[in-house]
Amino acid sequence: MPEVSYYKVTPLYVYIFMNGIFDPIVFRTVEYVMIALAVMVFAGLRFITPGYGIFYTPKWGPSVGNRLGWVMMEAPVFICMAILWSCSDRRSETALIAMASLFMLHYFQRSFIFPLLIKGKSRMPLSIILMGCVFNIINAYLIGGWLFYVSPIDSYPASWLLMPKFIIGTLIFFAGMAINLHSDHIIRHLRKPGDHRHYIPKGGMFRYVTSANYFGEFTEWVGYAVLTWSLPGVIFALWTFANLAPRARSLHHRYVQEFGDEFTKLNRKYIIPFIW
C-alpha cells in the first residue's frame, strides 16, 4: 500500500495528518473494526428500534424537525468526501472521478433534496443524528480514503470504466437508486394533507417487501461494492444491511400488529424479495 504522496500541493501539517490517518495499519484496523461492529449492530437492532420515523419516541432525548435532522445527519459525509477528494493528488484521475461522483450523487440527494421533500412534522432525536453522523464520517473516510489515498496508484486506470465489474456495478447502483427514489415517492404520497393515519405502501417493489426503500438503498451499495471492487465498498454494503434490515423487520411486525390480515395476506418479505 503506497504512502500518501501529495506533499507538493498540500501544507506540511495536512500531509503529516493525512499520512497518519491513512497509514496502512490504521486504515486496515478501521476496516476490521467496522466489520465487527456491523455484526454487533445487526444483532443489537433486532432488540432495539431507533426512535425516528414511525418509531419516534421522546425517550431518545432532545430532537429536531425531520428536515433539519436529515441534513445534519447526511451532509457531513458529503462534505468529508469533498474534502478528501479535493486534497488528493489523484483528484483528477478519470476512474476515481466517476466512482466518487456516484457516491456524491447519492449523498447530495439524501442531504439536500430528500429533506425538502419530507412531509409532515415528525421529529428526529439528536442522539440518532449523532450516531448517524459518526457512521457517515467513518464511511467517507473508508470510501474516500480508499479511492484517493490508499488504493495502489495503478488500481483504477481510465480503462476501469470499461470493465464488466464497473459496468455491472453501476447498473446495479442506478437500479437501486431508482427503487429507492420510487419507493420514497410512494411513501410520501400515502396520506393527503391533514391525514395522520397509517397506510400500507403499495406498488413498485412494495409488492415483494415491506421496506422497498431500504431494499433500494442496500442494492445501491451492493452495486457500489461491485463497481469499486473494494473491501470498503463491501463494508458499506454490509453496514447498510446491518442497519436497515432489522428496522425493516421491526416495521414488518408493526404492520402486522396494526393491519392484521390485510397486511399478512400480501405475503411480503422484510427487505430482500423472496428471501428475507
N, C-alpha and C positions, 0 to 999 in steps of 0.2 A: 504494500500500500504506500503510495508515494507521499512525501512530505508536501504540505501545502506550499505552493510556490507563487506568491503574488506580492512579494515584498516590494518590488519596483513601483507598484502603483498603490500601495497601502501603507499607512503610517506604521512605524515600528511597533507601537503598543497594540495595534489591531492585529498585526502579523503574529506577535507572540501569543495573543489571546486565541486567535483562530487556530494556530498550530497546537495549542493546548487542548481545546475542546474537540478538535478533530484528530487528535493523536489516535493511532490505530487501536491501542489498548482501551482507551477511554470510549471510543466510538463502539467498539465491539462489545464492551461491557454494558453500555446503554442498550444495545440491541438485545442482549440476553436477558437483561433485567426486564425490558418491556415485554418480551415473550412470556416470562414467568408471571408478570403482573397481569397480562391478558387472561391467562388461565385462572388466576385468582379472582379477577373481576367478573369473569363469566360465572364462576361458581357463586360468588357473593351476591350478584344481582339476581340470582334465582330466588333469593330470600328477601332482598331489599329492592324496592322500586323507587328510583329517584323521583322526588316530588315536583315534577313540572308537567306542563300539558294537562291532559285529562287526569293525571295523578297528583296535581298540585295540592299541597297542604302547607299551612303556615308553620308546621312543626319543623320544617327545614330552615327556618330562620328568616331574617330580613330578605325582602325581594324587590325586584323592579319590574316594570312592564315588560311583556314578552318581546316587543320590538327592540327595545334598548338592550335587553338581556342577550338576544341572539347576536347583536352587533358586538357587544362586549366579549362574548364567548368565541365568536368565529373570526373577527377581524385580526386578532393577534397573529394567527397562523399566516394570513395573507401578508401582513406587514413583515413578519420574520422571514418568510420566503423571499420577499422582495429585497430585503437587506442582504441576505446570503447570496442571492443572485447578483446583485449589483456590486458586491465587494469581491467577487471572484474573477481571477484572470481568465477563467473559462466561460465567462458570461456570454461570449459571442459565438460559441460552438453551436452549430445548427441543430443537432440532435438534442442537446441539452435545452435549447430554447423551446423546442417543440414539446418536450416532456414537462418542463417547468410551466409552460403556458397552459397545458391541460390541468395541472394542479391548481394554478392560479385562477383558471376559468371556474372551476368548481367553487373555490372559496370566495371569489368575487360575488358569485350568485348567492352563496349562503350568508355572506357577511353584509352585503349592501342591497341586494334585490329581494331575497326571501323575507327579511324582516318587514319591508314595506308592504308586502302582500298579506301579512298576517291580519286576520280579522278577529274581532273580539277584544276583550280587555283582560285576558289571563295574565298571570304573573310568573316570574321565574326567580327562584331563590338565589341569592348571591353565592351561597355555598356551591350550588350546581354550576353556576357560571365560573367560579374559581377553578373547580375541578376540571371542567371542560377546557378552560383556558390553558391550564398547565399541560394537559394532554396535547392540545393543539400546538403549543410551542415546542414540545418534545418531538411531535410528529414533523414539524417544519425542520427541526434540527436534523432528524434522521433522513428525511427525503431530500431536503436541500443540501445537507452535508454530503450525502452520498453522491448526488448528481454533480455538485460543483467543487467538492474538495477531496473526497475520499476515494471515489472510483478511480481506477487506473486511467492515465491520460488517454490511452487508445481504446477504452471500453466502448465509447459511443461515437464512432465516426459518423459522418453525414450519411453514409450508406446504411446505417442502422434503421433509418426511416423507411427503407425498402425491404427490410427483413420481415418474414412471416410473423415472428413474435410481436413486433411493433404494430404491424397492421392488424393482426387479430386482436391484440390487447386494446388497441384504440377503438376498434369496432365494439368490443365488449364494454369499454368505458362509456362510449356515447350511447349505447343501448341502455346501460344502467342509468345514465343521466336522464334519458328520455322517460324511462319508467318512473324515476324519482320525481321529476317535474310534473308529469301527468298525474301521478298519484297525489302529490301535494295539491294540485288543482282540484281534484275530486274532493279531497278533504275540506278544502276551503269553501266549497260551494254546497256542502251538505245542508247548511242552515240558511234561512233567509234572515235579513236584518231584524234583530229583536227576538229571534227564536233562540232559546237556550237549551233545547232538548238535544239528546244524543241520537245519532243515526248510524246505521251500518253503512260503511262505504261500499259502493258497488261499481262495477265496470273496470276496464283495464286489467291489471294484474291482481286486483282485488277479487277476481273470480277464483283465484287459486290460493291466495294467502291473506291472512289478517292484516299484515303490515306491508303492503306493496311498496310504500315509500321507503321503508327500511331495506327491503329486498333490492330496490333500485340502487340505493346508496352502496350496499355491500357489493353489488355487481360492478359498480363503477370502480371500486378499489381492487377487486379481483382483476379487472381489466388493466388497471394501472400497474399492478404487480407483474402482469404478463408483459406489458409494453416496456417496462424498465428492466425486467428480468433481474430483480434485485431482492435481497433479504429485507431491506427497509420497506419495500413495496409489499412484501408478504406480511410483514409485521403490521403494517397499517390495515391491510385487509383483515388480518386476524383480530386486531383491536376493534375494528368496525363490527365484526360479528359478535365479539365478546360483549360489546356494549349494547348493541341493538337487539340481538336475538333474545336475551332474557326479557327485555322490555316488550318485544313482540309477543312473547309467551304470556306475560302479565296482562297485556292488552286483550289477548285472545280470551283469557279467563274472565276478564272484566266484561267482555261482550256476552259471554256465556251466562254470567250472572244477571246481566241487565236485560238481555233479549231472549234468553232461553232457546226454545226450539226454532224460533225464527232465525237464529244465527247458526245453531249447530247443524241444521239441515243443509247449510251451504257447504259443509264438509271441507272447510279450508284448513290449510296448514298454517303454522305460525309465520314463517318468514321465507322458507325455501320451498317452492312449488313441488308437490308430490313427495316431498322427503320429510320435512320437519317444520 
